[in-house]
Amino acid sequence: MEGRTRLAEDAGELERALADVAATCGVVFVDVEAVSGVLRVTVERDGGLDLDDLAGVSSVISAFLDTRPDLAPAGRYVLEVSSPGVERRLRRQGHFFQAIGARVAIRTVAGTPGNRRVEGELCAADPAGITVVDDEGGEHRLSYAAIDRAHTVFDWRADLAGRRRPVGSVATTGNRPS
């Protein structure tokens, strides 16, 4: 148990440090995950990020981790820095609080009573769990421990319906060749 507690403390220290480093780059730290030799850091900024922004943040984080090997994963690893995108993964309580009002897809832990998959509007989040209302009006109350995976769901049709033409389309006039 002591080793597990130390890992949690190290993860918290890494998250706090990355949040500080991200702030120096003008971005907001969203998440960090270490899986199979990959350290994934997710950041965002109002107005979005382009590849040059992400490359700059990646360089700063890499340089920071070089000075703090105690916070970096042991051994060799690949650093990936990205933005969360339009369908954001929800892993922490804070992510759920920020997503209130959004459409979400939830997969519950095996053995959880009720449907294994729930999709609908995230209506509430509190320290104990979340409430999702599905398309039929059914209310699903889930503890965080019952959630295996969760992400927001972007409604592409609604987004495209709000525009006259999809982004990147070209309007043409004139005669069409026969």
C-alpha positions in Angstrom: 0.0 0.0 0.0 2.9 2.4 0.8 4.2 2.0 -2.8 0.8 2.8 -4.2 0.5 5.9 -2.1 3.9 7.1 -3.2 2.8 6.6 -6.9 -0.3 8.7 -6.3 1.8 11.4 -4.6 4.3 11.4 -7.5 1.4 11.7 -10.0 -0.1 14.6 -8.1 3.3 16.3 -8.0 3.8 15.7 -11.8 0.3 17.2 -12.5 1.0 20.3 -10.4 4.4 20.8 -12.1 3.0 20.3 -15.6 0.2 22.8 -14.8 2.8 25.4 -13.8 4.9 24.6 -16.9 1.8 24.8 -19.2 0.9 28.2 -17.7 4.3 29.6 -18.6 3.5 28.6 -22.2 0.1 30.4 -22.1 -1.9 27.1 -22.2 -4.0 25.3 -19.6 -3.0 21.8 -18.4 -5.9 19.3 -18.8 -4.5 15.9 -18.2 -1.5 13.6 -18.1 -1.4 9.8 -18.6 1.5 7.4 -18.6 0.7 4.3 -20.6 3.1 1.7 -22.2 6.1 3.9 -22.5 4.2 7.0 -23.6 3.6 10.1 -21.4 0.5 11.9 -22.8 0.0 15.5 -21.8 -3.1 17.3 -22.8 -3.3 21.1 -22.9 -5.8 23.6 -24.3 -6.2 27.3 -24.9 -9.2 29.5 -25.7 -9.2 29.8 -29.5 -7.4 26.5 -29.9 -3.9 25.3 -30.6 -2.1 24.6 -33.8 0.8 22.3 -34.4 3.4 25.0 -33.9 1.8 25.8 -30.5 1.9 22.1 -29.5 5.5 21.7 -30.6 6.5 24.7 -28.5 4.7 23.4 -25.5 6.2 19.9 -26.1 9.8 21.4 -26.2 9.2 23.3 -22.9 7.8 20.2 -21.1 10.6 18.0 -22.4 13.2 20.5 -21.2 11.5 20.7 -17.8 11.3 16.9 -17.5 15.1 16.7 -18.3 15.7 18.9 -15.3 13.3 16.8 -13.1 13.9 13.1 -13.9 12.3 12.3 -10.6 8.9 13.3 -12.1 9.4 11.7 -15.5 8.5 8.0 -16.1 11.3 5.6 -15.3 13.3 4.4 -18.3 12.7 5.4 -21.9 9.4 7.0 -22.8 7.8 9.1 -25.6 6.3 12.5 -24.8 3.1 13.3 -26.6 1.5 16.7 -26.2 -1.9 17.3 -27.7 -5.2 19.2 -27.3 -8.3 17.4 -26.1 -10.2 17.8 -29.3 -13.9 18.1 -29.7 -14.7 14.8 -28.1 -12.9 15.1 -24.9 -12.0 12.2 -22.6 -13.4 12.6 -19.1 -11.1 11.1 -16.5 -11.2 13.3 -13.4 -14.0 14.9 -11.4 -13.0 18.3 -12.7 -13.5 17.1 -16.3 -17.0 16.1 -15.5 -17.8 19.5 -13.7 -16.5 21.3 -16.8 -18.7 19.1 -19.1 -22.0 19.8 -17.4 -24.6 20.5 -20.1 -22.6 18.5 -22.8 -23.6 15.3 -24.4 -21.5 12.4 -23.0 -21.0 8.7 -23.6 -20.3 6.6 -20.6 -19.2 2.9 -20.3 -19.6 1.5 -16.8 -17.4 -1.0 -15.0 -18.5 -4.6 -15.6 -21.0 -5.6 -12.9 -22.5 -2.1 -12.4 -26.3 -2.4 -12.2 -28.2 -1.0 -15.3 -27.0 -0.5 -18.8 -23.3 -0.9 -19.4 -23.4 2.1 -21.9 -25.2 5.3 -21.2 -25.3 8.3 -23.6 -27.1 11.6 -23.0 -26.8 15.0 -21.4 -24.5 15.4 -18.4 -26.9 17.2 -16.1 -25.0 17.2 -12.8 -21.7 16.4 -11.2 -20.8 16.5 -7.6 -18.0 14.9 -5.4 -19.8 11.6 -5.3 -20.7 11.1 -9.0 -22.6 12.3 -12.0 -26.2 12.3 -13.4 -26.9 11.7 -17.1 -30.3 12.1 -18.7 -30.6 9.8 -21.8 -32.6 10.6 -25.0 -35.7 8.9 -23.6 -35.6 11.1 -20.4 -34.2 8.3 -18.2 -32.0 9.6 -15.4 -28.8 7.7 -14.7 -26.9 8.4 -11.4 -23.3 7.0 -11.5 -20.6 7.1 -9.0 -17.1 7.9 -10.3 -16.0 4.4 -9.3 -18.7 2.9 -11.6 -17.3 4.7 -14.7 -14.9 2.8 -16.8 -14.6 5.3 -19.7 -16.3 8.5 -20.5 -16.0 11.2 -23.2 -18.0 14.1 -24.6 -19.9 13.5 -27.8 -19.7 16.2 -30.5 -22.9 16.6 -32.6 -21.5 17.1 -36.1 -24.9 17.4 -37.7 -26.0 20.2 -35.4 -22.6 22.0 -36.0 -22.9 21.7 -39.8 -26.6 22.7 -39.8 -25.6 26.0 -38.3 -23.4 26.9 -41.3 -24.4 27.6 -44.9 -21.4 25.6 -46.1 -19.0 23.3 -44.4 -15.6 24.9 -43.5 -13.2 24.6 -46.4 -15.9 24.3 -49.1 -15.6 26.5 -52.1 -18.5 28.4 -53.6 -18.4 28.5 -57.4 -20.4 30.4 -60.0 -20.6 30.2 -63.7 -21.4 27.5 -66.2 -20.7 23.9 -65.5 -18.8 22.1 -68.2 -21.1 19.7 -70.2 
